[in-house]
């Protein structure tokens, strides 16, 4: 657990308590939104190279599976709880279920 990670988790759990504990809420928000934008841009570039086209709605089919993977992995929708490993396991489980449905010809 790094200081940045603890600050992000504290801010997600309770912003007021994090502020009273000395966490710079503005800095945490800038870092998290900045990283989120950076990762979204990277994912968009990857998707454009795979599909050969760019469109503002091209990723709409990935929203629900992305949120579902995070929730299955144990991430709280209300903030403050969750780990990367759990999210990756959730994504693996969703992929496994999708592949099983395809292989077993379930409709």
C-alpha positions as a printed Julia matrix, in Angstrom:
107×3 Matrix{Float64}:
   0.0     0.0     0.0
   1.51    3.26   -1.14
   0.78    6.69    0.24
  -0.98    7.65   -3.0
  -3.09    4.49   -2.92
  -4.09    5.05    0.68
  -4.99    8.66   -0.12
  -7.13    7.57   -3.08
  -8.87    4.91   -1.02
  -9.47    7.32    1.87
 -10.9     9.94   -0.47
 -13.19    7.36   -2.07
 -14.42    6.12    1.29
 -15.09    9.44    2.98
 -13.9    12.68    1.44
 -14.46   14.77    4.56
 -12.56   12.37    6.83
  -9.72   12.16    4.31
  -9.49   15.95    4.22
  -9.45   16.14    8.03
  -6.65   13.53    8.02
  -4.48   15.78    5.89
  -5.15   14.34    2.44
  -5.15   16.89   -0.38
  -8.5    16.12   -1.98
  -7.79   18.36   -4.97
  -4.49   16.59   -5.68
  -6.06   13.14   -5.31
  -8.89   14.09   -7.68
  -6.45   15.52  -10.24
  -4.29   12.38  -10.11
  -7.19    9.94  -10.33
  -9.04   11.77  -13.1
  -5.77   12.32  -14.96
  -4.87    8.63  -14.77
  -8.41    7.68  -15.76
  -8.19    9.9   -18.84
  -4.77    8.52  -19.72
  -5.96    4.91  -19.46
  -9.13    5.72  -21.44
  -7.02    7.29  -24.18
  -4.75    4.23  -24.27
  -7.76    1.92  -24.49
  -9.25    4.07  -27.26
  -6.03    3.9   -29.26
  -5.94    0.13  -28.83
  -9.58   -0.17  -29.93
  -9.03    2.06  -32.97
  -6.04   -0.03  -34.08
  -8.12   -3.2   -33.73
 -11.19   -1.92  -35.59
  -9.54    0.45  -38.05
 -12.08    3.19  -37.37
 -12.71    5.89  -34.81
 -16.13    6.8   -33.5
 -17.31    8.42  -30.27
 -19.77    5.56  -29.71
 -17.48    2.66  -30.59
 -16.87    1.71  -26.96
 -20.47    1.75  -25.75
 -20.68   -2.05  -25.86
 -17.82   -2.3   -23.36
 -19.34   -0.17  -20.57
 -21.58   -2.78  -18.92
 -19.02   -5.63  -19.06
 -16.37   -3.33  -17.59
 -18.55   -2.31  -14.66
 -19.74   -5.9   -14.2
 -16.14   -7.18  -14.06
 -15.31   -4.63  -11.38
 -18.41   -5.48   -9.32
 -17.84   -9.24   -9.65
 -14.27   -8.6    -8.52
 -15.48   -6.93   -5.33
 -15.19   -3.23   -6.14
 -17.75   -1.13   -4.27
 -19.89    1.1    -6.46
 -19.97    3.56   -3.57
 -16.18    4.04   -3.49
 -13.33    3.22   -1.15
 -13.17   -0.55   -1.59
 -11.67   -2.73   -4.26
  -8.45   -4.15   -5.62
  -6.97   -4.57   -9.08
  -6.61   -8.33   -8.61
 -10.33   -8.68   -7.89
 -11.23   -6.7   -10.99
  -8.95   -8.86  -13.13
 -10.55  -12.0   -11.67
 -13.99  -10.53  -12.42
 -12.95   -9.89  -16.03
 -11.62  -13.45  -16.29
 -14.88  -14.87  -14.92
 -16.98  -12.84  -17.38
 -14.78  -13.92  -20.29
 -14.97  -17.54  -19.16
 -18.76  -17.41  -18.94
 -19.01  -15.83  -22.4
 -16.76  -18.49  -23.9
 -18.66  -21.31  -22.19
 -21.97  -19.97  -23.5
 -20.49  -19.9   -27.02
 -18.9   -23.36  -26.84
 -21.98  -25.0   -25.32
 -24.26  -23.29  -27.9
 -26.44  -21.72  -25.22
 -28.72  -19.0   -26.54
